[in-house]
Amino acid sequence: MGAIVIQSQSKENLKLLKELASKLGENAISIDAEQLEDIAFGMLMKKEKTGKTVNRETIMKKLRAA
């Protein structure tokens, strides 16, 4: 299964796209900007995952240096 995300500033266009998906027998959901941001952040985390662990002190030093 695959998915696409279409971001639009037009509520009318989003409604039309959702109706088209429904007519094609596909599922469509609406998400808000915050949910879209969460998805993008999750994808970035997955991409950058190394499997290594880091202790709290190392993280805090990096944050203080920023």
All heavy atoms as a GROMACS GRO file, in nm:
protein
  507
    1MET      N    1   0.084  -0.117   0.000
    1MET     CA    2   0.000   0.000   0.000
    1MET      C    3   0.088   0.123   0.000
    1MET      O    4   0.188   0.128   0.067
    1MET     CB    5  -0.090   0.000   0.124
    1MET     CG    6  -0.178   0.122   0.131
    1MET     SD    7  -0.290   0.120   0.272
    1MET     CE    8  -0.191   0.204   0.392
    2GLY      N    9   0.050   0.223  -0.073
    2GLY     CA   10   0.121   0.349  -0.078
    2GLY      C   11   0.028   0.463  -0.044
    2GLY      O   12  -0.093   0.444  -0.029
    3ALA      N   13   0.084   0.580  -0.030
    3ALA     CA   14   0.004   0.697   0.002
    3ALA      C   15   0.069   0.821  -0.057
    3ALA      O   16   0.190   0.822  -0.083
    3ALA     CB   17  -0.008   0.713   0.153
    4ILE      N   18  -0.010   0.922  -0.077
    4ILE     CA   19   0.041   1.052  -0.119
    4ILE      C   20  -0.016   1.158  -0.024
    4ILE      O   21  -0.121   1.138   0.035
    4ILE     CB   22   0.006   1.088  -0.265
    4ILE    CG1   23  -0.146   1.098  -0.285
    4ILE    CG2   24   0.065   0.988  -0.362
    4ILE    CD1   25  -0.185   1.158  -0.419
    5VAL      N   26   0.057   1.265  -0.012
    5VAL     CA   27   0.009   1.379   0.067
    5VAL      C   28   0.006   1.498  -0.026
    5VAL      O   29   0.104   1.528  -0.093
    5VAL     CB   30   0.103   1.407   0.188
    5VAL    CG1   31   0.059   1.532   0.260
    5VAL    CG2   32   0.108   1.288   0.280
    6ILE      N   33  -0.107   1.564  -0.031
    6ILE     CA   34  -0.123   1.682  -0.114
    6ILE      C   35  -0.156   1.798  -0.021
    6ILE      O   36  -0.256   1.794   0.052
    6ILE     CB   37  -0.235   1.665  -0.218
    6ILE    CG1   38  -0.203   1.547  -0.310
    6ILE    CG2   39  -0.256   1.794  -0.298
    6ILE    CD1   40  -0.316   1.510  -0.405
    7GLN      N   41  -0.073   1.901  -0.023
    7GLN     CA   42  -0.096   2.017   0.060
    7GLN      C   43  -0.152   2.128  -0.029
    7GLN      O   44  -0.097   2.159  -0.134
    7GLN     CB   45   0.034   2.063   0.127
    7GLN     CG   46   0.015   2.173   0.226
    7GLN     CD   47   0.146   2.206   0.298
    7GLN    OE1   48   0.253   2.161   0.259
    7GLN    NE2   49   0.137   2.286   0.400
    8SER      N   50  -0.262   2.186   0.014
    8SER     CA   51  -0.327   2.291  -0.066
    8SER      C   52  -0.376   2.402   0.026
    8SER      O   53  -0.412   2.378   0.141
    8SER     CB   54  -0.445   2.232  -0.143
    8SER     OG   55  -0.514   2.334  -0.213
    9GLN      N   56  -0.378   2.521  -0.027
    9GLN     CA   57  -0.432   2.635   0.046
    9GLN      C   58  -0.582   2.651   0.019
    9GLN      O   59  -0.649   2.731   0.083
    9GLN     CB   60  -0.359   2.764   0.004
    9GLN     CG   61  -0.209   2.761   0.030
    9GLN     CD   62  -0.174   2.736   0.176
    9GLN    OE1   63  -0.237   2.791   0.265
    9GLN    NE2   64  -0.076   2.652   0.200
   10SER      N   65  -0.633   2.574  -0.075
   10SER     CA   66  -0.772   2.586  -0.117
   10SER      C   67  -0.858   2.473  -0.059
   10SER      O   68  -0.837   2.356  -0.090
   10SER     CB   69  -0.780   2.582  -0.270
   10SER     OG   70  -0.913   2.566  -0.313
   11LYS      N   71  -0.954   2.509   0.023
   11LYS     CA   72  -1.046   2.410   0.079
   11LYS      C   73  -1.129   2.344  -0.032
   11LYS      O   74  -1.161   2.227  -0.025
   11LYS     CB   75  -1.138   2.474   0.183
   11LYS     CG   76  -1.067   2.508   0.311
   11LYS     CD   77  -1.162   2.563   0.414
   11LYS     CE   78  -1.089   2.598   0.542
   11LYS     NZ   79  -1.178   2.647   0.646
   12GLU      N   80  -1.162   2.422  -0.134
   12GLU     CA   81  -1.241   2.368  -0.245
   12GLU      C   82  -1.163   2.260  -0.320
   12GLU      O   83  -1.218   2.156  -0.357
   12GLU     CB   84  -1.282   2.480  -0.342
   12GLU     CG   85  -1.380   2.580  -0.285
   12GLU     CD   86  -1.314   2.687  -0.199
   12GLU    OE1   87  -1.191   2.710  -0.214
   12GLU    OE2   88  -1.383   2.746  -0.115
   13ASN      N   89  -1.034   2.285  -0.344
   13ASN     CA   90  -0.952   2.186  -0.413
   13ASN      C   91  -0.938   2.059  -0.330
   13ASN      O   92  -0.943   1.948  -0.384
   13ASN     CB   93  -0.814   2.242  -0.446
   13ASN     CG   94  -0.817   2.341  -0.561
   13ASN    OD1   95  -0.917   2.353  -0.630
   13ASN    ND2   96  -0.708   2.411  -0.580
   14LEU      N   97  -0.919   2.074  -0.200
   14LEU     CA   98  -0.907   1.957  -0.114
   14LEU      C   99  -1.036   1.876  -0.114
   14LEU      O  100  -1.033   1.753  -0.119
   14LEU     CB  101  -0.871   1.999   0.029
   14LEU     CG  102  -0.729   2.052   0.047
   14LEU    CD1  103  -0.710   2.102   0.190
   14LEU    CD2  104  -0.626   1.946   0.014
   15LYS      N  105  -1.149   1.945  -0.112
   15LYS     CA  106  -1.278   1.876  -0.117
   15LYS      C  107  -1.293   1.800  -0.248
   15LYS      O  108  -1.335   1.683  -0.250
   15LYS     CB  109  -1.392   1.977  -0.102
   15LYS     CG  110  -1.528   1.915  -0.100
   15LYS     CD  111  -1.638   2.018  -0.085
   15LYS     CE  112  -1.775   1.955  -0.094
   15LYS     NZ  113  -1.883   2.052  -0.093
   16LEU      N  114  -1.254   1.862  -0.358
   16LEU     CA  115  -1.262   1.799  -0.489
   16LEU      C  116  -1.171   1.676  -0.497
   16LEU      O  117  -1.211   1.569  -0.546
   16LEU     CB  118  -1.223   1.899  -0.599
   16LEU     CG  119  -1.226   1.850  -0.743
   16LEU    CD1  120  -1.367   1.808  -0.782
   16LEU    CD2  121  -1.177   1.960  -0.836
   17LEU      N  122  -1.049   1.688  -0.445
   17LEU     CA  123  -0.956   1.574  -0.447
   17LEU      C  124  -1.007   1.459  -0.360
   17LEU      O  125  -0.994   1.342  -0.397
   17LEU     CB  126  -0.818   1.620  -0.398
   17LEU     CG  127  -0.742   1.709  -0.496
   17LEU    CD1  128  -0.626   1.777  -0.427
   17LEU    CD2  129  -0.695   1.628  -0.616
   18LYS      N  130  -1.067   1.493  -0.247
   18LYS     CA  131  -1.122   1.390  -0.159
   18LYS      C  132  -1.239   1.318  -0.228
   18LYS      O  133  -1.251   1.196  -0.221
   18LYS     CB  134  -1.167   1.453  -0.027
   18LYS     CG  135  -1.192   1.353   0.081
   18LYS     CD  136  -1.209   1.420   0.216
   18LYS     CE  137  -1.228   1.317   0.324
   18LYS     NZ  138  -1.239   1.375   0.456
   19GLU      N  139  -1.324   1.394  -0.296
   19GLU     CA  140  -1.435   1.334  -0.370
   19GLU      C  141  -1.384   1.244  -0.483
   19GLU      O  142  -1.439   1.135  -0.506
   19GLU     CB  143  -1.525   1.443  -0.428
   19GLU     CG  144  -1.607   1.516  -0.324
   19GLU     CD  145  -1.685   1.634  -0.383
   19GLU    OE1  146  -1.685   1.654  -0.507
   19GLU    OE2  147  -1.744   1.710  -0.303
   20LEU      N  148  -1.279   1.288  -0.552
   20LEU     CA  149  -1.221   1.208  -0.661
   20LEU      C  150  -1.166   1.076  -0.606
   20LEU      O  151  -1.191   0.969  -0.663
   20LEU     CB  152  -1.109   1.285  -0.731
   20LEU     CG  153  -1.033   1.210  -0.840
   20LEU    CD1  154  -1.127   1.166  -0.952
   20LEU    CD2  155  -0.921   1.296  -0.894
   21ALA      N  156  -1.096   1.082  -0.496
   21ALA     CA  157  -1.043   0.960  -0.434
   21ALA      C  158  -1.157   0.864  -0.400
   21ALA      O  159  -1.148   0.744  -0.424
   21ALA     CB  160  -0.962   0.996  -0.310
   22SER      N  161  -1.263   0.919  -0.345
   22SER     CA  162  -1.378   0.837  -0.308
   22SER      C  163  -1.440   0.771  -0.432
   22SER      O  164  -1.472   0.652  -0.430
   22SER     CB  165  -1.482   0.923  -0.236
   22SER     OG  166  -1.594   0.846  -0.201
   23LYS      N  167  -1.455   0.847  -0.540
   23LYS     CA  168  -1.512   0.792  -0.663
   23LYS      C  169  -1.423   0.684  -0.724
   23LYS      O  170  -1.472   0.593  -0.791
   23LYS     CB  171  -1.536   0.903  -0.765
   23LYS     CG  172  -1.655   0.989  -0.730
   23LYS     CD  173  -1.683   1.093  -0.836
   23LYS     CE  174  -1.802   1.178  -0.794
   23LYS     NZ  175  -1.841   1.276  -0.895
   24LEU      N  176  -1.292   0.694  -0.699
   24LEU     CA  177  -1.198   0.594  -0.749
   24LEU      C  178  -1.190   0.472  -0.658
   24LEU      O  179  -1.118   0.377  -0.684
   24LEU     CB  180  -1.059   0.655  -0.765
   24LEU     CG  181  -1.044   0.761  -0.874
   24LEU    CD1  182  -0.908   0.828  -0.866
   24LEU    CD2  183  -1.066   0.701  -1.012
   25GLY      N  184  -1.266   0.477  -0.547
   25GLY     CA  185  -1.266   0.365  -0.454
   25GLY      C  186  -1.150   0.367  -0.356
   25GLY      O  187  -1.116   0.264  -0.298
   26GLU      N  188  -1.089   0.481  -0.340
   26GLU     CA  189  -0.974   0.495  -0.251
   26GLU      C  190  -1.016   0.566  -0.123
   26GLU      O  191  -1.119   0.633  -0.118
   26GLU     CB  192  -0.861   0.575  -0.319
   26GLU     CG  193  -0.815   0.516  -0.450
   26GLU     CD  194  -0.747   0.380  -0.436
   26GLU    OE1  195  -0.700   0.346  -0.325
   26GLU    OE2  196  -0.741   0.307  -0.536
   27ASN      N  197  -0.935   0.552  -0.019
   27ASN     CA  198  -0.959   0.621   0.106
   27ASN      C  199  -0.885   0.754   0.105
   27ASN      O  200  -0.773   0.764   0.054
   27ASN     CB  201  -0.910   0.538   0.226
   27ASN     CG  202  -0.989   0.411   0.242
   27ASN    OD1  203  -1.109   0.408   0.219
   27ASN    ND2  204  -0.922   0.304   0.280
   28ALA      N  205  -0.946   0.855   0.163
   28ALA     CA  206  -0.882   0.986   0.175
   28ALA      C  207  -0.916   1.042   0.313
   28ALA      O  208  -1.029   1.029   0.360
   28ALA     CB  209  -0.932   1.081   0.066
   29ILE      N  210  -0.816   1.099   0.376
   29ILE     CA  211  -0.838   1.163   0.505
   29ILE      C  212  -0.782   1.305   0.500
   29ILE      O  213  -0.695   1.336   0.420
   29ILE     CB  214  -0.771   1.085   0.621
   29ILE    CG1  215  -0.620   1.074   0.600
   29ILE    CG2  216  -0.832   0.948   0.637
   29ILE    CD1  217  -0.544   1.026   0.720
   30SER      N  218  -0.834   1.389   0.584
   30SER     CA  219  -0.784   1.526   0.596
   30SER      C  220  -0.700   1.536   0.722
   30SER      O  221  -0.737   1.482   0.826
   30SER     CB  222  -0.900   1.625   0.604
   30SER     OG  223  -0.977   1.620   0.487
   31ILE      N  224  -0.587   1.603   0.711
   31ILE     CA  225  -0.503   1.627   0.827
   31ILE      C  226  -0.471   1.776   0.833
   31ILE      O  227  -0.469   1.844   0.731
   31ILE     CB  228  -0.374   1.544   0.824
   31ILE    CG1  229  -0.290   1.573   0.701
   31ILE    CG2  230  -0.405   1.396   0.833
   31ILE    CD1  231  -0.154   1.506   0.700
   32ASP      N  232  -0.446   1.824   0.954
   32ASP     CA  233  -0.413   1.966   0.968
   32ASP      C  234  -0.262   1.986   0.958
   32ASP      O  235  -0.184   1.890   0.947
   32ASP     CB  236  -0.470   2.024   1.097
   32ASP     CG  237  -0.416   1.958   1.223
   32ASP    OD1  238  -0.302   1.908   1.222
   32ASP    OD2  239  -0.488   1.958   1.324
   33ALA      N  240  -0.219   2.111   0.961
   33ALA     CA  241  -0.078   2.144   0.944
   33ALA      C  242   0.009   2.080   1.052
   33ALA      O  243   0.121   2.035   1.025
   33ALA     CB  244  -0.060   2.295   0.944
   34GLU      N  245  -0.040   2.075   1.174
   34GLU     CA  246   0.038   2.016   1.283
   34GLU      C  247   0.059   1.866   1.262
   34GLU      O  248   0.168   1.814   1.284
   34GLU     CB  249  -0.032   2.041   1.417
   34GLU     CG  250   0.050   1.996   1.536
   34GLU     CD  251  -0.014   2.031   1.669
   34GLU    OE1  252  -0.095   2.126   1.674
   34GLU    OE2  253   0.018   1.962   1.767
   35GLN      N  254  -0.045   1.797   1.216
   35GLN     CA  255  -0.032   1.654   1.188
   35GLN      C  256   0.066   1.630   1.074
   35GLN      O  257   0.146   1.536   1.078
   35GLN     CB  258  -0.168   1.595   1.156
   35GLN     CG  259  -0.261   1.589   1.274
   35GLN     CD  260  -0.404   1.554   1.232
   35GLN    OE1  261  -0.459   1.611   1.139
   35GLN    NE2  262  -0.462   1.458   1.302
   36LEU      N  263   0.063   1.715   0.972
   36LEU     CA  264   0.156   1.704   0.860
   36LEU      C  265   0.300   1.723   0.908
   36LEU      O  266   0.390   1.650   0.869
   36LEU     CB  267   0.121   1.806   0.751
   36LEU     CG  268   0.209   1.807   0.627
   36LEU    CD1  269   0.209   1.671   0.559
   36LEU    CD2  270   0.164   1.916   0.531
   37GLU      N  271   0.318   1.820   0.997
   37GLU     CA  272   0.450   1.845   1.055
   37GLU      C  273   0.498   1.724   1.135
   37GLU      O  274   0.615   1.685   1.127
   37GLU     CB  275   0.443   1.968   1.145
   37GLU     CG  276   0.576   2.020   1.190
   37GLU     CD  277   0.560   2.148   1.270
   37GLU    OE1  278   0.525   2.251   1.210
   37GLU    OE2  279   0.583   2.144   1.392
   38ASP      N  280   0.408   1.662   1.210
   38ASP     CA  281   0.443   1.543   1.288
   38ASP      C  282   0.487   1.428   1.196
   38ASP      O  283   0.584   1.356   1.227
   38ASP     CB  284   0.325   1.497   1.373
   38ASP     CG  285   0.295   1.589   1.490
   38ASP    OD1  286   0.381   1.674   1.522
   38ASP    OD2  287   0.186   1.577   1.547
   39ILE      N  288   0.418   1.411   1.085
   39ILE     CA  289   0.453   1.306   0.989
   39ILE      C  290   0.592   1.332   0.931
   39ILE      O  291   0.676   1.242   0.925
   39ILE     CB  292   0.348   1.296   0.877
   39ILE    CG1  293   0.215   1.244   0.933
   39ILE    CG2  294   0.398   1.208   0.763
   39ILE    CD1  295   0.098   1.256   0.838
   40ALA      N  296   0.616   1.457   0.891
   40ALA     CA  297   0.746   1.492   0.833
   40ALA      C  298   0.858   1.471   0.936
   40ALA      O  299   0.965   1.419   0.903
   40ALA     CB  300   0.745   1.637   0.784
   41PHE      N  301   0.834   1.509   1.061
   41PHE     CA  302   0.933   1.492   1.166
   41PHE      C  303   0.962   1.343   1.190
   41PHE      O  304   1.078   1.302   1.204
   41PHE     CB  305   0.885   1.559   1.295
   41PHE     CG  306   0.987   1.559   1.406
   41PHE    CD1  307   1.111   1.617   1.390
   41PHE    CD2  308   0.956   1.500   1.527
   41PHE    CE1  309   1.204   1.616   1.492
   41PHE    CE2  310   1.049   1.498   1.630
   41PHE     CZ  311   1.173   1.556   1.612
   42GLY      N  312   0.857   1.263   1.192
   42GLY     CA  313   0.874   1.119   1.208
   42GLY      C  314   0.954   1.057   1.095
   42GLY      O  315   1.039   0.969   1.118
   43MET      N  316   0.929   1.102   0.974
   43MET     CA  317   1.004   1.050   0.859
   43MET      C  318   1.151   1.088   0.869
   43MET      O  319   1.240   1.006   0.840
   43MET     CB  320   0.944   1.104   0.729
   43MET     CG  321   0.807   1.046   0.696
   43MET     SD  322   0.724   1.127   0.558
   43MET     CE  323   0.837   1.096   0.425
   44LEU      N  324   1.178   1.210   0.913
   44LEU     CA  325   1.316   1.254   0.931
   44LEU      C  326   1.386   1.172   1.040
   44LEU      O  327   1.500   1.129   1.023
   44LEU     CB  328   1.319   1.402   0.968
   44LEU     CG  329   1.457   1.464   0.992
   44LEU    CD1  330   1.544   1.455   0.868
   44LEU    CD2  331   1.444   1.608   1.036
   45MET      N  332   1.315   1.146   1.150
   45MET     CA  333   1.372   1.066   1.258
   45MET      C  334   1.405   0.924   1.209
   45MET      O  335   1.512   0.870   1.239
   45MET     CB  336   1.276   1.059   1.376
   45MET     CG  337   1.265   1.188   1.453
   45MET     SD  338   1.137   1.188   1.580
   45MET     CE  339   1.177   1.045   1.675
   46LYS      N  340   1.315   0.867   1.132
   46LYS     CA  341   1.337   0.732   1.080
   46LYS      C  342   1.458   0.729   0.987
   46LYS      O  343   1.540   0.637   0.992
   46LYS     CB  344   1.212   0.684   1.007
   46LYS     CG  345   1.220   0.541   0.960
   46LYS     CD  346   1.088   0.497   0.898
   46LYS     CE  347   1.096   0.354   0.850
   46LYS     NZ  348   0.970   0.310   0.791
   47LYS      N  349   1.470   0.831   0.904
   47LYS     CA  350   1.581   0.840   0.809
   47LYS      C  351   1.716   0.852   0.881
   47LYS      O  352   1.815   0.793   0.839
   47LYS     CB  353   1.561   0.961   0.717
   47LYS     CG  354   1.672   0.983   0.618
   47LYS     CD  355   1.646   1.106   0.536
   47LYS     CE  356   1.770   1.143   0.457
   47LYS     NZ  357   1.771   1.281   0.417
   48GLU      N  358   1.719   0.927   0.989
   48GLU     CA  359   1.844   0.954   1.060
   48GLU      C  360   1.876   0.853   1.170
   48GLU      O  361   1.981   0.862   1.232
   48GLU     CB  362   1.840   1.095   1.120
   48GLU     CG  363   1.827   1.205   1.017
   48GLU     CD  364   1.943   1.211   0.919
   48GLU    OE1  365   2.059   1.183   0.959
   48GLU    OE2  366   1.920   1.241   0.801
   49LYS      N  367   1.789   0.758   1.193
   49LYS     CA  368   1.808   0.661   1.301
   49LYS      C  369   1.935   0.579   1.277
   49LYS      O  370   1.957   0.525   1.170
   49LYS     CB  371   1.687   0.568   1.309
   49LYS     CG  372   1.690   0.474   1.426
   49LYS     CD  373   1.561   0.395   1.434
   49LYS     CE  374   1.565   0.303   1.554
   49LYS     NZ  375   1.440   0.232   1.569
   50THR      N  376   2.019   0.571   1.382
   50THR     CA  377   2.145   0.498   1.370
   50THR      C  378   2.145   0.369   1.451
   50THR      O  379   2.228   0.282   1.427
   50THR     CB  380   2.263   0.584   1.419
   50THR    OG1  381   2.245   0.611   1.557
   50THR    CG2  382   2.273   0.714   1.341
   51GLY      N  383   2.059   0.359   1.551
   51GLY     CA  384   2.058   0.243   1.638
   51GLY      C  385   2.155   0.255   1.753
   51GLY      O  386   2.162   0.168   1.838
   52LYS      N  387   2.232   0.363   1.756
   52LYS     CA  388   2.328   0.385   1.863
   52LYS      C  389   2.259   0.458   1.978
   52LYS      O  390   2.164   0.533   1.958
   52LYS     CB  391   2.445   0.470   1.814
   52LYS     CG  392   2.526   0.404   1.705
   52LYS     CD  393   2.638   0.494   1.660
   52LYS     CE  394   2.716   0.430   1.546
   52LYS     NZ  395   2.820   0.520   1.496
   53THR      N  396   2.311   0.435   2.100
   53THR     CA  397   2.258   0.506   2.216
   53THR      C  398   2.357   0.614   2.258
   53THR      O  399   2.479   0.601   2.237
   53THR     CB  400   2.232   0.411   2.334
   53THR    OG1  401   2.354   0.344   2.366
   53THR    CG2  402   2.125   0.310   2.300
   54VAL      N  403   2.303   0.720   2.316
   54VAL     CA  404   2.384   0.832   2.362
   54VAL      C  405   2.340   0.864   2.504
   54VAL      O  406   2.221   0.867   2.532
   54VAL     CB  407   2.364   0.956   2.270
   54VAL    CG1  408   2.448   1.073   2.319
   54VAL    CG2  409   2.395   0.922   2.126
   55ASN      N  410   2.437   0.890   2.592
   55ASN     CA  411   2.400   0.920   2.730
   55ASN      C  412   2.346   1.062   2.743
   55ASN      O  413   2.367   1.148   2.657
   55ASN     CB  414   2.514   0.893   2.828
   55ASN     CG  415   2.632   0.986   2.809
   55ASN    OD1  416   2.616   1.102   2.775
   55ASN    ND2  417   2.752   0.935   2.832
   56ARG      N  418   2.276   1.086   2.850
   56ARG     CA  419   2.208   1.215   2.873
   56ARG      C  420   2.306   1.332   2.876
   56ARG      O  421   2.280   1.439   2.822
   56ARG     CB  422   2.129   1.209   3.004
   56ARG     CG  423   2.047   1.332   3.031
   56ARG     CD  424   1.968   1.318   3.162
   56ARG     NE  425   1.870   1.420   3.178
   56ARG     CZ  426   1.896   1.544   3.220
   56ARG    NH1  427   2.019   1.579   3.248
   56ARG    NH2  428   1.798   1.632   3.233
   57GLU      N  429   2.421   1.312   2.938
   57GLU     CA  430   2.519   1.420   2.951
   57GLU      C  431   2.569   1.467   2.814
   57GLU      O  432   2.584   1.587   2.791
   57GLU     CB  433   2.636   1.374   3.036
   57GLU     CG  434   2.731   1.488   3.070
   57GLU     CD  435   2.837   1.448   3.170
   57GLU    OE1  436   2.805   1.375   3.266
   57GLU    OE2  437   2.952   1.490   3.150
   58THR      N  438   2.593   1.376   2.723
   58THR     CA  439   2.636   1.412   2.588
   58THR      C  440   2.530   1.497   2.518
   58THR      O  441   2.562   1.597   2.453
   58THR     CB  442   2.667   1.286   2.505
   58THR    OG1  443   2.767   1.210   2.573
   58THR    CG2  444   2.714   1.321   2.366
   59ILE      N  445   2.406   1.458   2.532
   59ILE     CA  446   2.295   1.533   2.471
   59ILE      C  447   2.288   1.673   2.531
   59ILE      O  448   2.275   1.772   2.458
   59ILE     CB  449   2.162   1.458   2.489
   59ILE    CG1  450   2.164   1.328   2.408
   59ILE    CG2  451   2.044   1.547   2.446
   59ILE    CD1  452   2.048   1.236   2.436
   60MET      N  453   2.297   1.682   2.662
   60MET     CA  454   2.287   1.813   2.728
   60MET      C  455   2.402   1.905   2.687
   60MET      O  456   2.384   2.025   2.667
   60MET     CB  457   2.283   1.796   2.880
   60MET     CG  458   2.160   1.720   2.929
   60MET     SD  459   2.002   1.784   2.866
   60MET     CE  460   1.990   1.936   2.956
   61LYS      N  461   2.524   1.852   2.670
   61LYS     CA  462   2.637   1.932   2.625
   61LYS      C  463   2.610   1.988   2.485
   61LYS      O  464   2.638   2.104   2.457
   61LYS     CB  465   2.766   1.848   2.622
   61LYS     CG  466   2.827   1.827   2.758
   61LYS     CD  467   2.954   1.744   2.746
   61LYS     CE  468   3.013   1.713   2.882
   61LYS     NZ  469   3.132   1.627   2.871
   62LYS      N  470   2.557   1.904   2.397
   62LYS     CA  471   2.525   1.948   2.260
   62LYS      C  472   2.420   2.058   2.262
   62LYS      O  473   2.428   2.156   2.188
   62LYS     CB  474   2.477   1.831   2.175
   62LYS     CG  475   2.582   1.732   2.139
   62LYS     CD  476   2.666   1.782   2.026
   62LYS     CE  477   2.760   1.673   1.978
   62LYS     NZ  478   2.844   1.717   1.868
   63LEU      N  479   2.318   2.042   2.347
   63LEU     CA  480   2.212   2.141   2.353
   63LEU      C  481   2.263   2.273   2.409
   63LEU      O  482   2.223   2.380   2.363
   63LEU     CB  483   2.096   2.089   2.440
   63LEU     CG  484   2.013   1.976   2.379
   63LEU    CD1  485   1.913   1.924   2.481
   63LEU    CD2  486   1.943   2.024   2.253
   64ARG      N  487   2.350   2.269   2.508
   64ARG     CA  488   2.407   2.391   2.564
   64ARG      C  489   2.495   2.464   2.463
   64ARG      O  490   2.501   2.586   2.462
   64ARG     CB  491   2.488   2.360   2.690
   64ARG     CG  492   2.402   2.340   2.812
   64ARG     CD  493   2.487   2.328   2.939
   64ARG     NE  494   2.434   2.217   3.015
   64ARG     CZ  495   2.494   2.101   3.036
   64ARG    NH1  496   2.615   2.080   2.992
   64ARG    NH2  497   2.435   2.006   3.104
   65ALA      N  498   2.561   2.390   2.378
   65ALA     CA  499   2.652   2.450   2.277
   65ALA      C  500   2.574   2.515   2.164
   65ALA      O  501   2.628   2.601   2.093
   65ALA     CB  502   2.745   2.343   2.223
   66ALA      N  503   2.449   2.478   2.144
   66ALA     CA  504   2.370   2.529   2.031
   66ALA      C  505   2.323   2.671   2.052
   66ALA      O  506   2.315   2.730   2.148
   66ALA     CB  507   2.250   2.439   2.006
   0.00000   0.00000   0.00000
